[in-house]
Amino acid sequence: MARPAWMRARPLDPLRSIKIKLGVLVVASVFTSTVLMILGLRADVRFRYMFVVTSLASLAVTLLLAHGMTSPLREMTAAARAMARGDYSRRVRATSRDEVGQLADAFNRMASDLEQVDRHRRELVANVSHELRTPIAGLQALLENLVDGVWEPDKERLGQALTQTERLGRLVADLLDLSRIDAGVVPLRAREFAVRPFLEGVLREAEAVGLDVVFVVDVEPPALTAVADPERLHQVVANLVANACRHSPPGGRVSLHATAHEGPGSLVLDVQDQGPGIPREERTRVFERFIRGGTAIGETPEYQGGRRREGGGTGLGLAIARWAVDLHGGEIAVAESRFGCRIRVVLPDRNARDQAGTDTLSAHLRP
């Protein structure tokens, strides 16, 4: 239902101070009363009638001007009540430039942030529930068949159960990382270390899983060192390597190339796979939470060589990698490649990182 024009009017909006608005309100009321009083005296109107008319006219002027001044406050009250019921879509019409208008702008920004947080929370619950349901259902069916004697508890069946359990473990570990990230400040303990031994250590852990890929490490110069937090950088490299292994064909090659960027302690790291690659329009979305291979979890399953890839990722690895790189003040992106997918990580030199104050930087994941 449309409101009358006088209820939508805000004649005092151009004024930048609530104090000036109150002064104008008083002056307008006094001026109206004075003019009507003079006109009444000239027309020889009785005083009691003149008093009633001037009082009503002053009240009307006051209500008209005050209504526009307090309208944002009433809208904020209604919007706050709607938020209490879970509706974060309400906004306040902020047209004034005074303190109330600034409050309305801040309220709208807060409402927008709360709406985004609430949407991310709902998506998180839905995506985690979906991701947990698949391995739990598979594990339950497998154990029921083993208990009922339908299958023998041989090495193959127990291996399937182990695979589902490992998938659950990866998801829980990633969720714990995200909870630590969202909880607040995460310190960055940067130090200088040799790059090649660090990368070889990460690949030894990946090889222990028994992945059917070939790893290639190329570090230029061979004695290259970098300044970073080894634990956080380990998260980055491990997630990128796991992602590359999942998308490479059996017997494929996963290449790691490291070189200096600019200045002491800087690093450029490329992780290249031989998979199908990522479409250009999807290259920024893969670093969002629960986006896997350019597709949100729960949508289209991953396929490789005409068969479905089992034991896929949780859709959190690249998001965690982006957070860790942001914590170093660096950049991570999908780089151009003639084949497969190449993800590049760039960490700045120690001087740039010190100037940016990244030793105490807290970087939170974005949707």
N, C-alpha and C positions, 0 to 999 in steps of 0.2 A: 504494500500500500504506500503510495507516494505521499510524502509529507508536504504541507503547504509551503509556499515560497518563503514566507517570513520565518519559518522554522529552519530553512536551509541557509538563510542569509547570515553572513558573517562580515558586517561592514568594518569591523575593527581589525581584521586580519593583517592589513599592511603594517600596522604598528608593531614595533619590535620588542616592546616591554609591557608586561602585565601592569606595572605601575602606571604607565602612561595611559593604558586602556581604562584603568579604574578612574584616573583623573578625568579623562574624556567622558566617562559615564556620569560622574558627578556634575561636571560642567553642563552636559547636555540636559540632565534632569533639572538643574537650577535654571538654565536658560529657558526651558519649556515652561516651567512654572512662572517665571518672571514675565514672559511674553503674554501668557494667558491672563495673568493677573492685571497687566496693563490694559489689555483689550477689554477685560471685564469691567475695569474701573471706567474706561471711556464709554462703554455701553451702559453704564449705570446698572450693572447686574448685582443682585443681592450677594452679600459676602458669603453666606452659607452655600449658595449655588456655585459661586466662583471657587470656593475652597474645594468643593467636591470635584469640580471639573479639572482644576489644576492638579489635584492629587492623583486623579485617575490618569491624566495625560502624562504626568511625571512617572507614574508606575509603568505605563505602557512603554515609554521610551526606555526605562531601565530594564524592563523584561526583554525588549527587543535586542538591546545591545548585550545584556548579560547572557542571553540565551546562546548567542554566537560564541561568547567567550568560554562558556562552560560546556559547550557541545562536545568537544573532544574528551572531556573528563567523563561525561555520561557514556560516550562510545567505548572508552577504555574500561569502564565498569562492566558494561554488557559483554565486551570481549573477554574480560578476565573471568566472568561467570561461565562463558562458553568454554574457555580453556579448562576450567575446573571439571567440566563434563567431558573433556577429551576432544573438543573441537578447536583446532589451532588455525583454522582458516580465516578467522575474523581479523579485519584490519581497521585502523582508525583513519578517518579522513583528516590528514594533517595539512591544513592550508595556512595557518597562522605562523608567524615568525618569532613569536615571543617564547617565554619559558614553557607555556603549555604546549605550543607547537613542537618545541624541542623534545618535550616529554613524550608527545605522540609519536614522533619519529623514532625515539629510542624504544618505545613500546612495540612499534611495528617491526623493528629489527629483532627484538626479543621474540616476538610471536613467530617470525619467519624462522629463526634459529630453532625454537622449540618444535615447530612443525617439521623441520628437517630432521631433528633428532628423533622425534616420535616415528617418522617414516622409516628412518634407518633402524630403529629398534624393532619395528614390526617386520621389516625385511630380514633383519638378523635372526629373529625368532623363527620366521618361516623357512629361511634357507638352512639354518642349523637343524631344524626339525626334519627337513627333507633329506639333508645329507646324512643325518644319523639314522634315519629310518631304513635306508637301503642296506648298509652293512649289518645292522642289527637284525633285520628280517632275514638276510641271507645266513647269518651266523645261527639264528634261532632254528631255521629250517634244517640246516646242516646238523646241528646238535640233536634235534628231534629225530632225524633219520638214524643217527648213530645210536641214540638211546633205544629206539624202537627196533633196532636190529635190521633196518632196511639196508644200511650200508655197513661195511666193515670199517673199523677205525684204522685204516691203512695210512701210509705216508701221504698219499695224494689228498685224502679227505682232511687229515690234520693240517696239511699245508694250506688248504683252502680256508680253514678256520683261522689259521695264523695270519693269512693275508687280510681277512676281514678285521681281525683284531688290530693289526698294524695300521689299517686305514682309520679305525676309530682313534687309535693313539695319535696319529698325525693330526687329526681334526682337533682333538682335545689340546694338544700342544700348541697348535696355532691359535686356538681360542684363548688359551692362557697368555700367549704373547700379546694378543690384542687387548686383553683386560689390563695388562700391565701398562700398555701404551696409553689407553684411555684413562687410566687412573691418575696420571699427572706427569711430573717431570721424570725423565729417564736420563741419568747422567751419561756423558760420553767420556770414556777413558781412553783417549788417544795416545798412542806411542808408536815409535818407529819399529818396523819389522821387515824382514825379507819377504818379497812377494812370492817367489817360486816355491820355497818350502811351505808357505801358507796354502797356496793353491793345491799343491800335491797332497797336503794333509786332508783338505776337503774332498779331493777326488778319491783318496783311499777309503774314506767313510762311504762314499757313493759306490765304490766297487765292492765293498763288503756286502751290499744288499743283493749282489748278483745280477745287476742289470746287463742286458745284452747290447751294450754299446761300447765303442772305443773312444777313450779320452785322449785328447791331444792338448799339451800345454806349451805355449809359446810366450816367453817373457823376454822383452828387449828393453834395456840390456839385461843379460843374465843375472847380474847382481843388483837388480832394481829393488829399491826399498820404498815403502810408503808410510805415511803417518795417518793412522786411523785407529778406531777401536776394533781390535781383532775379533772380539765376540760378536759385535754388531755386523761387521763385514762378513763374518762367517755365515750369519743368517742370510745375508744377501746372496753370496756365492752358492751356498747350499740350496737355496730355493731356486735360483736360476738354473743350476745344474739339474736338479730334480725335474724342473719344468722342461728343460731341453731333452732329458732322457725320455720323458713320457711322450714327447711328440716326434722323436726320431724313430725310424723304422728299425726292426731287428738287425743288429750288426752295423748300425749307422755310426756316424762319428759326431762327437760333441767336442768342440774346440774352444779353448780358453786362450785369449790373447791379451797380454798385459803390457802396457808401456807407460812412460811418464807423460803427464799432461803439460803443465806449465809451472815451473817453480819447484822447490824441494818438497818432497813428501807427497806430491800429487800423483794421481793414478787414473789411467783409462783402462777399463776392463771390458772386453767383448766376449760374450758367450754365444756361440753359434751352434745351431743344430741343423739336421737334415730333414726336418719335418715339412709339413705343407705350408708353413708360414702363417702370418697374420694379415688379414686384409687391412688396407690403409685406413679405412674408416673405423676400424676396431682397435687401433694401436694405442689409443689413450685409455680406453675402457678396461683393458686387461689389467691395469694397476688398481682397479677398484675392488672393493671387497666382494667376494663370492662371484667374481667373474672368472670363468675358466675357459681358456682357449678362445676368447672373444665371445663366449656365450655364458649367460648367467646360469648358475647351478639350478637344475630342475628343468631346463629347457632341452636343447638338442644334445644328445650324448656325443662324445668324441669318437671318431672313427679313424682308423689308420689302415690303409691297404685293404679296404673292404670289410674289416672286422672291427668290432667294438673294442676300444681300449679299456681293459678292466683295471681297477685299482687306481683310478685317476686322482688328481690332486683335490684339495679341499676348496680351492678358489680363494685362499687367503695368502698363499706364498708370495705372490708378486706384490700384494698390498703391503705385506710386512717388509719386503725388500725396499719398496719405495719409502716407507717410513724410516728405515735405517739409513738410507742414502740421504734423505732430507735432514736427518739428525746430524750428518756430517757436512751439511751445506752443499751437497753435490746434486747431481742430476742423473736420472735414469729414464731411458726411453727405448723404444723399438727403433733400431737403425735400419737403413736401407741395406738390402742384401739381394744378391742374384738368385739365391736359393735358400730355402729354410727360413728360420727366424734368427735374427741377431739382436740381442739386447745389449745396450752399451751403458756402462756405469762410469761416471766422471766424478772424481773426488778432487776438490781444489787443493792447492798447496797450503802448507801450514800457516803462512802469513795471512792469506785471505781468510782462512778459517778462524784465526785469532781475531782479526778485525771484525768478523761477523759475530763473534762471541758464541760460536757453536759448541764450546766446551760445556756450556750449561743449557743448550738449546733443547726445548721440548717440542717435538714435531708430532702432531696428531694426524691419523689417517683421514682423507676426505672421501664422500660417496660418489 
